[in-house]
Amino acid sequence: MRLTPLIEHLKLFCPSFGGRVAGGIDLDAVMNSAKLETPAAYVIYTGDDVGENQTQNRVVQALADGFDVVVVMQTRDERGQQAVDLAHVLRAELLKALVGLESAEHEPITYAGGSLMALDRARVSYKFGFEAGSQIGRSQDSDPPETWQEVKLDGLPALQGIDFTYDSLDPKDPNHTQPGPDGRAEVRFSTELPQG
């Protein structure tokens, strides 16, 4: 999952952040390099989870990408009471902006829950988790290949026709004493398949 489109989307649809949204793969690195005024949001990729192969003759797996939106808020009390109220408002904006958002790369985003990360006299960090599903392996033959198997199969020449020869295992021939194929074909046919 690409974070940049999500970050730009949050900048547009979460007005409480005032455009103060950054992202990356490591929270400490992102927060240290993008020291944003509060309230701010940091979009952090948390990894992926993959399901079992769903077919027998090709690779198709469900893939779920996870990401957190870590919200950093200012607080004036050590209990974080004011921050809880603000977190409620910010969560509503995040849910409105993200839940159900889909693209060509992923299914609609779902909410996975939130939890407190850090609290001190000046700041509160609270994370909201999200997930978006997708699939490894294409859905239609016209889609671009997503696995090595699909690349390999796409490189094969098109099937142009079939030649069929059938030698019966137990032919009804009184001159044949052993059951099984005798090397003489009982049925033969060829067919050409339409191309294009």
N, C-alpha and C positions, 0 to 999 in steps of 0.2 A: 504494500500500500504506500502510495506517495503522500507525504505530509504537506508539501507545499500547497496543493489545492485546498486542503483542509484549513490550513493557516489563513490563506486568503479569504476563504469562505467565512471563517470566524471573525476576521477583521470587518467584513461587510455586515454580518448579521448579529453580532454581539456588541451593541453600542456601549455597554458599560465598560468594556476594556479600552475604548477609545483608540483602537488600532494597535494596542500593546499586546501583541501575540507573537511568540517565537516558537521554534521547535527544533527537535533533533532526536538523537537516540540515547543520550545519557543526560539525565536530569541535572546533575551537578555541573557538568560542562556547559549545558545550555543556560542555566541560571547565572553562572559566573561570567559568561561571555555576553549575555543579553540582559544586562541589569536594567530592567524596565521599571518604570514607576508603577505603583499599585493603584487599583487592582490590575493584575496582569495574568495572562494565560500562557502556559508553556505546553505545547503538544509534543508528547514523547511516545515514540514507537516502542511497544512493549514486547513484540514478538508475534509469532504465528503458531497455530495449532492445526494439525492436518489429520484427516480421517483416513480410514482404510480405503483401499481401492474398491470401487463400486462395480466394476465389470470384470469379465473373465478374459476378454480378448484384446483389451487395450487399457491404458491407465487413465482413470478418472477419479480424482480425489477431491473431497471438500476441503477448503482452506479457510481458516478464520484468522484475520489479522486483528491484533489488538493495539489500542493506543489509549493513553491517559491524557486528559487535559488537567494539568496541575494549575490551580488557581492560587495566586499569592495575593493576600489582602492585608491591609494595615489594620491593626487593632490597638485599642487604648487600655484594654483590661486583660489581665493574665488568664481569665476564664474563657475568653473568646466569645462572649455572649453577642457582642455587636457583629463579630465575624460570622456567626451562625446565621444571623438575619441576612447579611450580605451574600453568604454562600447560597442561601435559598433563592435569592433573586438571580444570582449568576447561574445556578444550576438550571433554573427555568429558561434562561436565555440559551444555554448550551443545548438543552434538550430540544428547544424549538429550532435551533440552527442545525443540529446534527442528526437527531433520531429520524430515520426514514430517508436520509440523504443517500442517494445512490449514484453510481456512475457506470460507464462502460466497463470499468475494472472491478467493481464490487457491487454486491447486493446492498439493500438498505442497511444503514448503520443502526445498531441497537445499543441500548444503555446497559452496562454491566455492573453499575453500583459505584459508590464513592466511599472514601475514608479519609480521616485526618492523617496528615503526614508530619506536620511540625507546628508547634505553637510556642511563641515566646512573648515578651512584653510588647514587641513592636509589630510582629508579622505572624500571620497564620497561612499555612500551606495546606490545601485540601485537594485531593485528586478525585477526578470523575473518570471512570473507566468506560470505554466504548469498544465495540467489536463490529467488524464488517466481514461478511462471508464472500467467498468467491470459489472458483473451481480450477483445479489443475487438469488440463486436458480440454480440448475444444468441444463445444456442443454440436456444431455442424461442420460438415466437411468443407464448406466454403470459408470457414474461419481460418485465420493464420495458425500455423502449428505452434503448440505450447510445450511439447515434450519431444525428446529425441526420437521416440517411436513414431510420432506423427511426421517429423522431418524425414525419417527413413521411408515411411510408407508413401509420402508425397513424391519421393524420388523414383518410385517404381513406374514403369510404363503402364499405360492404360490397358486393361484387359480387352482384347479385340475380338476374341472368339474362343470357342471350346471345341475340342476334338474328343469324342467319347468312343471307347471301345470296350465291349463287355464280353467276357469269356465266362460262361456259366460254371459254377462249382460242380454241378451234377447234371451234365447234359443228358438228354434222353436219346442217347446213341447206343444201339445194341452192340456195336462193334467196340465200344469203349468199356473195358472191364473195371477200371479203377475209378472211384468217384473223385471229382476235382476238375480243375481246368485242364483242358486238353490242348491248348495252344491255338485253337480255332475260335475266332470271334463269332458269336451268335448275333450280336447287335453292334452296328457302327453308325455314328452320325456326327455331323459337324454343324456348328451354328456360328454365325458372325453376330456380334453384339453392336447395336447402334452406338456411334461415337458422338460426343458433343452433347 
